[in-house]
Amino acid sequence: MAPSTTAVLLPDAPEGAFDPSCPGRVVLDHVTSKWGVLVLVALDGRTLRWGELRRTVEGVSEKMLAQTLRTLEGDGFVLRESMDVIPPHVEYSLTPLGDDLVAHLKPLVHWILDHAADIVG
């Protein structure tokens, strides 16, 4: 059997990474969405309430923040905890899987911030 095109072009690429049916594509889409990256990095090492998170991730609409949090929670990266206090509120934090992911995302975010002015011009 001949090696796949991916194996020939990128020998270090994970098996199936470029296959259109790879479930990693769904996760990659969720994680690397504009708001996904920012929400994940904003939660690094801390727990935030809705309003705190919205103020931290400047420019995100309520609708997009809610959608992004639902997606990241569904993927197992974000923990949503309803607090039984008066007044009631919800807190968001990273799960251990989310912590692991953010450890990989932060160098990319730092690289982008360091080079953005040169790239965007």
C-alpha angles and dihedrals in degrees: 000000000000118000116258119261088249092055090051097045099036110020092179095052115113113259111271095008092133096040108117091224094053109126087216088075091065092050091045090053092051096045098043098043113122094255097033094066093044094048092048094049091044090058094050108131096348147073118235135189120228096265093045091051092048091051091047094051095052116204098023114129121228089248094052093044091051092047093046093048092049091051095047091045090050090051090052098247099108130047117212113200123186110212116217095216136112112289094026118229142170127237127201128205139156122271118224087265089052091049090053092048094049090051086063096040098051096069089051092049091048091049091050093049091048093052104029096097091053093047101042090037 
